[in-house]
């Protein structure tokens, strides 16, 4: 299996020890400005090597998982929430921080906390950037999590720019992927971003 430099083998080993073997996928994408270089698309800035994705449900993933949209996204571009891993931060630390920042909920073992149920896999990428004439490595770690019963969503970080929420079934994630993959047709600057984001939604749809 090919890994990019963004994936830390020891970290994947720790996740495998806790949740069992994880599915692995690798992709190579040819991209150009403004992906990785423009406003709100600086995926690998500040030393970010990877991101987490939380797939949040209310008791049964088949009934729906949580999507959000940022205020600066193209109309209708709802997607699974993700968050970049800071330098020196572990995957699990990022997962807990991002959930609190974006939903106001806390990860933990108590009944009134978000329960982390399993790691769905690891997606790794090589972004071949034509404008910069270099390749960037990145990865996504998706986790299935359950929110507490009767909990409400209250983002705590205004810089997350949460513009709204949706609940979509796993089967509908394929439609979400199709929309994201084609988003560049009506919002060209988001074209490469949409193609990249579509991969995660198809991955999760198959995993669930």
N, C-alpha and C positions, 0 to 999 in steps of 0.2 A: 504494500500500500504506500503510495506516495504521500508524504507530508510536506507542508511548507515549513519554513523557519518559524512561522507564527505559532505552531503547535508544540507545546512542551510535552515530551514523551512521558516524563515522570508525572505530570499533572493528569494526563489521560490515564495513566496507570492507576493513580489514586481514585479517579472516578470509576474505573472498571472494578476496582476492589470493592467499592461501596455499592455500586448498582449493577454489576455484571457487565458483560461484553457490550460495547456500544457500537452502533452502526457508524461507518465512516464513509464520507464522500469527498471527492476532490474535484475542483473545477478550475479551468483556466478561462479568463475573460479578457478580451481585448477592449480597452476603454480609452477615453480621452476626456479632456477638459469639458465640463466642470467637475466630473467625478474625481474625487480625491483632492481636488484643487480649488473648488468653488465654495461659495457660502452654503453652509448646512450639509456639505458632502465631504467634509474633511475627515474621512473615516480613519485614516492612519496617522493623523496629526498627534503631536505631543507624545510620541512613542507608543501609541496604542498598537498592540499586536493582535488583538482579538476582541470579541464581544460575547456577551451572554444574550440569550433570548429566553423569556419566560412565557410558557404556554399555560395560562391561568384558567382554571375552570371552577365551577361552583359545587361540584360533587360528582359529576360525570362528564368527562370530556365530550362524549357524544352529544350532549345537550348544547354545547357551545363553548368556545374558548375566546378569550378577550383579545380584541384588536384595538389599536388607537390610531389617531391621526394627529400630526403636528400642525400647528397653525400656518406654517409656511409650505406645506405639501400641496401638490396639485389636488384639485377637487376630487373627492372619492378615493384617495389613495390611503385607505386604512390598511394597517399591517400589524403583524405580531410585534410586541414591544421588545426592543433590544437595548443594550447599553455597553459602551466601550470599557474594556478592562484597563485600569490605570497602571502606570509603571509601579511595580512592586506589589500589586494587588492580585490576589488569587481569584480563580473563577468563582468560587463560592462566595467570597467576600463581595465581589461585584454583583452577583445575583441578589444578595440581601440588600445592598445599598440601592440598586436600581429599583427594586420593588418598592422600597420605602419612598424614594424620591418621586416615583411616578404614580403610586397608588395611595401612599400614606399608610400602608399595611406593613406589619413587621414579620419577618421570617423567624420561626421558632417552633418548639414542640407543643406549645399550649393550644387549647381548642380555639382561642381567639387570635391565633397567629397563622400565617401562611405556612403550609406544609410542603416541603420539597419532596416530591415523590420519586422522581428518577431523572437521569440524564438520558435524553433521547438519542444522542450521538454527537458527532463532531463533523462539521463541514469546514473544509479548508479550501483556500482560493489562492491562485496566482493572478493578480491584476496586471496585465501587460499594458502599460500606459503609453500610448503612442506619442502624445505631446511631450512627455518627460523622458521618453526613450529609456525607461527602466521598468522593472517588474517589482511589484509590492506583494508581500505575503500577508495573509489575514486568515482568521478563522472565526467560526460561530459555534457556541456551545448552547444548544437548546435544552431547557429543563421543563418538565411537567410539574406544575405546582397547583395546589388547591387553596382557594381563599376561604376564610372563615364564613360560616353561615351568617346571613343577614349583615355582612360587612358592606360598607360603602366605600367608594373610591374618592380620595381627596389628595391630589398631587401636592407634595410639600416643597418642590423645587420649581419656581416659576420659569427657570431657564430650560425646563423640559418642554415648554410650549405645547402642552397637551391641549388639543382642540376638540376632542370628543372620543367616545368609546363605541364599540360595537361588539356584539356576541355573534360568532359565526361557527357553524358546525364544521367538523373535520372535512367533510365532503365539500363544503363551500370554500375551503381554503384553496382548492384548485381553481375556482373562479377568481378568487383574490389574486392568485399567482398570474392568471391570464391577464387580469386588469393591470397589474404592476408591470408585467413584461411589455405591454403595449402602451404604457403611460407616455412614452416619448412621442407618440403620434400626435398628442394634443398639448404636450408640455416637453418640448425637445430637450431642454437642459436637464431633465430628470430621466432621460432615456437609459443611460448606462446604470444609474441607480436602480431603476425599476427592473431591469434584467437581472441584476444582482439580487435584489430582494425577492424576486419570484422564486429563485432556487430554494430558499429556506422554506417558503410556504408549501412547495411541492414535497419537500423532504418531510416536513411535519405531518402533512396530510397522509403520507404513506406510513409514517411511524405510528400514527394514532389508529 
